[in-house]
Structures are given as structure tokens and as C-alpha cells.
Amino acid sequence: MSIRILIADDHSVVRQGLRMFLGMDPSFEIVGEAADGSEALRVARALKPDVVLMDLLMPVMDGVAATAAIREELPDTEVIALTSVLEDNAVIGAIKAGAIGYLLKNTEADALVRAIKAAANGQVQLAPEAAARLMREVRLPDAPEALTDRETDVLRLVAEGKSNKEIARSLTIGEKTVKTHVSSILAKLNLQSRTQAALYAVRIGLVSKPSHGSPTA
């Protein structure tokens, strides 16, 4: 099964470049493009891609708002912020909106490919610079509901950068059960994304540091 990708960027040359490069990988299928956030939402609704590469600074609707809308309507579609912006409010806004990854446009091509494949498997992908900013800003939820032992196990593995398939294999449960546990964890902790959950796990000491699949590693 190929990974179905939607490219959202207001610069046509960027969209063309990404389409040409990513199209060389047989595991990818570029199913659509969008020139602004509103169009990205419309196209995502119609095509239900696996991964959206989302620029943040776009007209009509910005990438953060588009990410939030896509994640709310299409929970099986992962969003990677792919941007030249590294301001705190942009990084934090994108992750709070539900983006599973935050990469800079100067990311090496091979690292981008790895990041897309990892994101499609539910693995957090953060540029090291973005991870550092997020760790400063992550807050513990107010009076979170207690997690079950199994949910705690799942949260630890999410924070270690494991995919749903790897978590299922490790805990000897089904992938659908893993997804159910992740949804329950996010609801109990009042978080919007796996990325926030992973950072939360670090903050409470469940794991020593986030395994964010550093795209420049």
C-alpha cells in the first residue's frame, strides 16, 4: 500500500518540487495539491490522504487552522508542518492543532522521506530546533484523569517513538486496540496529538527524553 500524500503550499514551485521528488519514491502517491489552507481542507475531505505536508504561512486560511480542521474531521490523516518558520507561536500552534510533525524546509531530502514514512505509521517527527522549543512550553494538563496501567504502557511507547504496529507487537494487542488506547489517553489528558502526549510523558518523567525521530540525525 502506497502512502497517499497531499501537498499544501502557496508557492507553486515548492509544490512542483515536492511532487517531482516524492514521486520518485514508489511507496508514495501524490494525490493532490492545495495553494491555501481552505483548499487543503477541501481537498483533504475529498481525497482522505494518509499524510498532509502543510505550509503554515498561507492565504485564506493559515496552515495551523487548516491542520486543526483536518485533524478534527479526518483523524486518520496525519499532518506534518513543513515550513521555514521557527517562531514559538508557530511551533506550538501547529502541535496544539494536532500536527504529528514539524519540519523545516531546509530538511535534507532523504530525511523528509523518512519523516513522511514514520508519520504515516503514527511516529512523532520533530526538527530538533522545534523539539527544544516545545519542551520549554509544554504544560501539564489541569487535573488529568488517571491513566490505566495499559494506557501508561502505551504512552511510554508513544514517547519512545514507536509506531502503532510496534506498540501492538510489544504489548501483544491489535493495532485497533492501540489506536483506542491512544484516543483515550489524549481525551483523559486533554491533549490534541501524539506529539503533545510524548512531550507530556517526558515532563512527568515517564521517559527520559522524547524520541522524536530527528529528521537531521
N, C-alpha and C positions, 0 to 999 in steps of 0.2 A: 504494500500500500504506500503510495507516494504521499508526501506531506503537502497539503494544499495551502498556498500562501497568497495573501492579499497584500499589496504594497501601497501604502498611503503616504504620499509626499507631494507638496505643492510644486516641486520642481520637476519638470518632465525629464530633464537629463538624468536626474537621480533615479527616477522610476525606470527609465530605459536601461541605465547601467546595472541596476539591481536585477532587472528582468533578464538581461543578457548573461550576467554572471551566474545567477542562481539557476537559470535554465540549463546550464551545463551539467548540473548535478542530476542524475536520473532519479534520485529519491525525492526531488522537488517538482511540484507542478504549480506554476504561477497562474492562479485562476482569475485574478482581477487586479485593477489599479484604481486609485482614487486620488483626486487632487486637493481635497479638503476633508475635514473631519465629518461633515454631514454626508458627503458622498461615501466615505469609508463605512459609515454606519449603514447606509442604504445597500451598498454592495455586499457587506458582511451579512446582512439579513437575508439577502437573496442567495448567496453562494455558500454561507456557513463554512468559511475556511478553517483550517486547523490552527494557523498562525497568522497574525497580522503584524507587519512591520510598520510601526506608526511614528511618523514625524510628529513633533509636539507643536511647532510653530506653523500653523496653517490657518488660512482664512475660513470664514463662515462659522466653523466650529473647530476649536483647537484640539490637539491630539489628546490632551488629558480628558476633556469632556467626552470625546469620541470613545476613548478607552473605557470610561465608566459606563457609557451606554451599551457598548458591545458586550462587556463583561456581565452586565445585568441581564441582557436579553439572550446572550449566547454563552452560557457558562462553559461550554466545551471548546470555545475558541480562545486560544491564548494570545496575548498581546505583548510584543516586545517594543519598547520605546527605542527608536533608532534616531538619534538626534545629535546636534552639535552643541546643545545647551547643557551646561552642568551647574545651573543655579539650584540652590537648595529647594526653592519652592517648586521648581520643575521636577526634580528627582522625587521629592516627597509626594507631590501631586500625582505623578504617574503611578507610583507604587500604591498610594491610597486608592487610586481609581481601579486598581486590580491588575496592573501590568505585571507579568511574571519576570520580566527582564528589563534592563536599562543599559543600552549600549551606546557608545559614542560613534559618530560617523567615521572616525579615524581608526576604528577597529579593523584589524587585519582580516582580509577576505576569508581565509581558512577558519579563523576564529568565529566569524559571523555564521558560517555554515554549521560549525559545531554548536553554536548557541541556538540556532533555529531547531536543529535536531533534538537538542536537550529540552528546549521549551515545549516542543511537541510531546515530549514524554513527561511533562509536568515538572521539570527541574528548573530551579531558580537560576537566572543568568544576570549577573550584575557586573558592570565595569567596576574595577577596584575603586576608582575615584567615587563612584556613586555609592558603593557599599559603605565606604568610610563616612560619607555624609549621612546616610540613613542610620547608621549605628549611633550617631550623635543625637538623632531626632526621635528615634523610636520610643514610644511611651507604653508603659504597662496599661492594659485596659482597666477601667474602673470596675472593681468587684466582679471579676470574671467568674463564670460558673466553673466548678471543679471539673477537670477532665478525668475520664476513666483511665485505668491503667493502660488499656489498649490504645486509647486516644493519645496518651502520653508517649507510648512507644512509636506511634505513627508520627507524631510531631517531631520526635527526636530524629527519625529517619528523614523526614522532610528537610529538617535543618542541616542534615548531613549531605543534602544534595541528591538524595535517592529519587528515582522515578517511581511512579505508581507500580509499575511492573516489578521493580526491585524491592519495593516495600512489601508487595504481595508475596513475593518469593521468600523474603526474610521472615515474615510473620506467618507464613503458610495460610494465607487467606486470599480471596479473589480480588481482582483489580476493582470491581464494582464496590466491594466492601471497603477498600482503601478510599475510594472517592467519597463514599458515605461518611467515613470517619473524618476525612479532611473537611467536608462541608460542616460536620458537627463541631469540629474544632474551631473553625472560623466563626460560626454562629455563637458558640459559647464565649469566645474571646472578643467578640465584636470587632473582628478583623475582616478585611476585604480580599486578601490574597495570600497565597502560599508564601510569597516573599515576606510579607509582614509577619506571618506565623514563624518563619525561620528566624527572623530578627528577634522576635519575642522570645523564642527558645534560647537564644544567646543571652538576652538580657536577664532571664531568670536563672541562667546557669545550667540549663539542661544539656547544652553542648558548649564547648569552649570557644568556638568561633564559627561564623557562617561558612558553609561550603557553597560558595556562590558560583562555582564553575567559571572562574575568572577567564574572560574571553581572550585576555592577553597572555595567559600563562603558557 
